[in-house]
Amino acid sequence: MWGVHCVVAEDAHDLDDMVSRAGSIALETGFAKAGQRVIIVAGVPLGAPGTTNMVRIASVGPDRDAEM
């Protein structure tokens, strides 16, 4: 898909951890700058295969994480 960048990472502990990691990875890989938005697609409950049912838009913060 155009504009999609997938990253394989360690499992997140909870949703807040997942959002924070997404912001950090976006900054580290150069796909986002502080203040930009990222779209996070995931499944809830975390770790259950085949449950992609969540889309979250978050702003990447200056402290390297993403915030709602």
Contacts in CASP RR format, 6 or more apart in sequence:
PFRMAT RR
TARGET T0000
AUTHOR 0000-0000-0000
METHOD contacts of the structure
MODEL  1
MWGVHCVVAEDAHDLDDMVSRAGSIALETGFAKAGQRVIIVAGVPLGAPG
TTNMVRIASVGPDRDAEM
5 29 0 8 1.000
5 31 0 8 1.000
7 25 0 8 1.000
7 29 0 8 1.000
9 21 0 8 1.000
9 25 0 8 1.000
11 46 0 8 1.000
11 47 0 8 1.000
12 18 0 8 1.000
12 21 0 8 1.000
12 46 0 8 1.000
14 46 0 8 1.000
15 42 0 8 1.000
15 44 0 8 1.000
15 46 0 8 1.000
18 40 0 8 1.000
18 42 0 8 1.000
18 46 0 8 1.000
19 40 0 8 1.000
19 56 0 8 1.000
19 58 0 8 1.000
19 65 0 8 1.000
19 66 0 8 1.000
19 67 0 8 1.000
19 68 0 8 1.000
20 65 0 8 1.000
20 66 0 8 1.000
21 65 0 8 1.000
22 38 0 8 1.000
22 40 0 8 1.000
22 58 0 8 1.000
22 66 0 8 1.000
23 32 0 8 1.000
23 38 0 8 1.000
23 58 0 8 1.000
23 60 0 8 1.000
23 61 0 8 1.000
23 64 0 8 1.000
23 65 0 8 1.000
23 66 0 8 1.000
24 64 0 8 1.000
24 65 0 8 1.000
24 66 0 8 1.000
26 32 0 8 1.000
26 36 0 8 1.000
26 38 0 8 1.000
26 60 0 8 1.000
26 66 0 8 1.000
27 33 0 8 1.000
27 34 0 8 1.000
27 60 0 8 1.000
27 64 0 8 1.000
28 64 0 8 1.000
31 38 0 8 1.000
32 38 0 8 1.000
32 60 0 8 1.000
33 60 0 8 1.000
34 60 0 8 1.000
34 61 0 8 1.000
34 62 0 8 1.000
35 59 0 8 1.000
35 60 0 8 1.000
35 61 0 8 1.000
35 62 0 8 1.000
36 59 0 8 1.000
36 60 0 8 1.000
37 57 0 8 1.000
37 58 0 8 1.000
37 59 0 8 1.000
37 60 0 8 1.000
38 57 0 8 1.000
38 58 0 8 1.000
38 60 0 8 1.000
38 66 0 8 1.000
39 55 0 8 1.000
39 56 0 8 1.000
39 57 0 8 1.000
40 54 0 8 1.000
40 55 0 8 1.000
40 56 0 8 1.000
40 57 0 8 1.000
40 58 0 8 1.000
40 66 0 8 1.000
41 52 0 8 1.000
41 54 0 8 1.000
41 55 0 8 1.000
42 52 0 8 1.000
42 54 0 8 1.000
42 56 0 8 1.000
43 50 0 8 1.000
43 51 0 8 1.000
43 52 0 8 1.000
43 53 0 8 1.000
43 54 0 8 1.000
44 51 0 8 1.000
44 53 0 8 1.000
44 54 0 8 1.000
45 51 0 8 1.000
56 68 0 8 1.000
58 66 0 8 1.000
58 67 0 8 1.000
58 68 0 8 1.000
59 66 0 8 1.000
59 67 0 8 1.000
59 68 0 8 1.000
60 66 0 8 1.000
61 67 0 8 1.000
END
